[in-house]
Amino acid sequence: MRDRWIPYPFQNNITCLDVPDQSKCLTGLVGADVDKAITNVLNKTVAGGWGPNVIFRFPKEGGTGVF
């Protein structure tokens, strides 16, 4: 981004950006979080569906203990 390396996860390292880009990122992040929070409250929905377990699940049988 702008010819520089930003460590992963990006959202935790926006300090590596220039102040104007930091502002844009924070504004977008806050806006997205607020929108999601309002939607969850109005729909009485528990926030979920985030993190690595959304994609990767523990196997029902076997797994690393089998090896």
Secondary structure, 3 states (H helix, E strand, C coil): CCCCCCCCCHHHCHHHCCHHHHHHHHHHHHHHHHHHHHHHHHCCCCCCCCCHHHCCCCCCCCHHHHC
